[in-house]
Amino acid sequence: MRKIIWLVALAIPLIVLATLPARVVLSFLEVPEGIGQVQGSVWSGQAQWRQAGHAPMRIEWTWRGGQQWRWHAEGADTRLEGRWRPMASGLALSDVSGRVALDRVDLTYWLINARPRGHLEVTLENALIVPGQAPDIDGQVIWREARLEGAVHESLGEVGMTFERRDGTQIVRVESLRPASVQVRGRIDVDAEYYDVDLWLRASSDRPDLVSQLARIGQAQPDGQVRLQLRGALGW
């Protein structure tokens, strides 16, 4: 009889943990605004993420053992998947891959006079983002069908962005991957408090008319390039 009592005493918390509603756990975690319609348990469930002006994204997750969850997010124009592990503060992802529509990424503060178009092809080995610290991201993002609309209305072809962490700073190296009307190169540095953008744009030799357009979003250089420099606070 005593053994049965002990088995019941051990089984009750296990049953509670296995069936704990996901919405209860999410209330203790830092999740993006717009997460709702949470269903299932912490081990296997789903939710919806609503961004203003965009179709909702369906997010699903499944426990894979230890402290690893497999997740999948999909909307009308975006599809991502990867692994996630819980943290007291911040976000820890790994093996992230998929496609993101560029209009879901807020670049208003970076390109006020030009709207970027196309989509991002994401392949990240790790992504650790903790408020008050420099991001630690390792991998690559390719901007496919890249183009600008607005003050500059031209194709950028394909632009590669390689992420690496060095001496406490997140570095993003930016470079055009094939010929286009506008070639791009440069880097973005992110530390615990600020980001610094230093990009160089060059119009192709058969499009000298683009130089004046590019000068609207940056500083014209004597060699015909246009330099775009930006610095701002991360605003954790």
C-alpha positions in Angstrom: 0.0 0.0 0.0 2.8 2.4 0.9 4.4 1.8 -2.6 1.2 2.6 -4.3 0.9 5.9 -2.3 4.5 6.8 -3.4 3.7 6.0 -7.0 0.6 8.2 -6.9 2.6 11.0 -5.2 5.2 10.9 -8.0 2.7 10.5 -10.8 0.6 13.6 -10.0 3.2 16.2 -10.6 4.4 14.4 -13.8 0.9 14.4 -15.1 0.4 18.0 -14.3 3.7 18.9 -16.0 2.9 16.9 -19.1 -0.5 18.5 -19.6 0.4 22.0 -18.4 -1.3 24.4 -20.8 1.1 26.3 -23.0 -0.7 29.6 -22.3 0.2 29.3 -18.6 4.0 29.0 -19.5 3.9 31.8 -22.1 2.7 34.2 -19.4 6.1 33.8 -17.7 8.2 34.1 -20.9 9.1 37.1 -23.1 7.2 36.5 -26.3 6.5 39.0 -29.2 3.4 41.1 -29.0 0.6 39.7 -31.1 0.9 36.1 -29.9 -2.5 34.6 -29.3 -4.8 31.6 -29.8 -2.4 29.4 -27.8 -3.4 25.8 -27.8 -1.9 22.5 -26.6 0.8 21.9 -23.9 4.3 23.1 -23.4 5.5 19.9 -25.0 3.4 20.2 -28.2 1.2 23.1 -29.2 0.5 25.9 -31.5 -0.3 29.6 -31.6 -0.8 32.5 -33.9 1.3 35.6 -34.3 -0.4 38.7 -35.7 1.7 41.6 -37.1 -0.1 44.7 -38.0 -0.7 44.9 -41.8 0.3 41.2 -42.4 -1.4 37.9 -42.6 -1.1 36.0 -39.3 1.6 33.4 -38.9 1.0 29.9 -37.5 3.6 28.8 -35.0 3.9 25.2 -33.9 6.3 23.6 -31.4 7.3 20.1 -30.2 9.6 19.0 -27.4 12.7 17.1 -28.7 14.2 16.1 -25.3 16.4 17.8 -22.8 16.0 21.6 -23.2 15.3 21.6 -26.9 12.1 22.4 -28.7 11.5 22.2 -32.5 9.4 25.0 -33.9 7.9 25.9 -37.2 6.4 29.2 -38.3 4.5 29.8 -41.5 2.4 32.6 -43.0 1.3 33.7 -46.4 4.8 35.0 -47.4 7.1 33.6 -44.7 8.3 30.2 -43.6 10.8 29.5 -40.9 11.9 26.6 -38.7 14.5 25.8 -36.1 15.3 24.9 -32.6 14.6 26.8 -29.4 15.8 26.5 -25.8 14.4 28.4 -22.8 16.2 31.2 -21.2 15.5 33.4 -18.2 15.8 36.5 -20.5 16.3 36.8 -24.2 16.0 34.4 -27.1 18.2 31.4 -28.0 17.7 29.7 -31.4 19.7 27.3 -33.5 19.4 25.6 -36.9 17.2 28.3 -38.2 16.3 28.2 -41.9 13.6 29.4 -44.2 12.3 32.4 -46.0 11.1 35.8 -44.7 9.3 38.5 -46.7 11.2 41.7 -46.4 8.2 43.8 -45.6 7.9 41.9 -42.3 11.2 43.4 -41.2 11.1 47.0 -40.0 13.8 48.9 -41.8 12.1 52.3 -41.6 14.8 53.9 -39.5 17.6 52.7 -41.8 16.2 53.5 -45.2 13.8 56.4 -44.8 13.7 57.5 -48.5 13.7 54.0 -50.0 11.7 50.9 -49.4 13.5 47.5 -49.7 11.7 44.8 -51.5 12.3 41.0 -52.0 12.7 38.3 -49.5 15.4 36.9 -47.1 16.7 33.4 -47.3 17.8 32.6 -43.8 20.4 30.0 -42.7 21.6 30.5 -39.1 23.5 28.0 -37.0 22.9 29.9 -33.8 21.2 33.1 -32.7 21.5 34.4 -29.1 19.8 37.7 -28.4 19.8 39.0 -24.8 18.7 42.5 -23.9 21.7 44.6 -22.9 24.2 42.4 -24.7 25.6 42.3 -28.2 23.8 39.7 -30.3 25.6 36.5 -31.0 24.5 35.3 -34.4 26.4 32.9 -36.7 25.2 32.2 -40.2 24.2 33.8 -43.4 21.2 35.6 -44.9 20.8 36.2 -48.6 18.6 39.0 -49.8 16.9 37.5 -53.0 15.2 39.6 -55.7 16.7 42.6 -53.9 15.5 46.0 -55.0 14.7 49.5 -53.7 11.6 51.5 -54.3 11.1 55.2 -53.7 13.9 57.8 -54.0 15.9 54.9 -55.6 14.0 52.5 -57.8 16.4 49.8 -58.9 17.4 46.2 -58.7 20.2 45.1 -56.3 20.3 41.6 -57.6 21.3 39.3 -54.7 23.0 40.6 -51.6 24.7 38.3 -49.1 24.9 39.0 -45.3 27.4 37.0 -43.3 27.0 37.1 -39.5 29.9 36.5 -37.0 30.8 37.5 -33.5 34.2 39.0 -32.8 35.6 40.6 -29.7 32.2 41.2 -28.2 30.7 42.8 -31.3 28.2 41.3 -33.8 29.6 41.9 -37.3 27.4 41.6 -40.4 29.4 41.7 -43.7 27.3 42.8 -46.7 28.3 42.1 -50.3 26.6 41.8 -53.7 26.6 38.2 -54.9 26.2 38.9 -58.6 26.1 41.9 -61.1 23.2 44.3 -60.8 22.3 47.9 -61.5 23.6 48.8 -58.0 26.4 47.0 -56.2 26.5 46.9 -52.4 29.4 46.2 -50.0 30.1 47.1 -46.4 29.4 46.0 -42.9 27.1 46.5 -39.9 28.6 46.4 -36.3 26.3 45.9 -33.3 27.5 46.0 -29.7 25.6 46.0 -26.4 24.2 49.5 -26.9 24.6 50.8 -30.5 24.6 49.7 -34.1 26.8 51.2 -36.8 26.0 50.9 -40.5 28.7 51.6 -43.2 27.5 50.6 -46.7 28.9 51.6 -50.1 26.7 51.7 -53.2 28.1 51.8 -56.7 26.0 52.2 -59.9 27.0 49.9 -62.8 29.1 51.6 -65.5 26.2 51.6 -67.9 23.9 53.4 -65.5 25.6 56.7 -64.6 22.1 58.2 -64.1 21.8 56.3 -60.9 24.5 58.2 -59.1 22.3 61.2 -58.4 19.5 58.9 -57.2 21.8 57.0 -54.8 23.1 60.3 -53.5 19.6 61.0 -52.0 20.1 58.2 -49.5 23.8 58.7 -48.8 26.9 60.8 -49.4 28.4 60.9 -52.9 32.1 60.1 -53.1 34.7 61.4 -55.6 35.0 58.0 -57.2 31.3 57.8 -58.0 30.3 55.6 -55.0 27.7 56.6 -52.5 28.4 56.0 -48.8 25.5 55.3 -46.4 26.4 55.7 -42.7 24.0 55.3 -39.8 24.4 55.0 -36.1 21.7 54.5 -33.5 20.8 53.0 -30.1 19.4 49.5 -29.9 16.7 50.7 -27.5 16.5 47.5 -25.4 
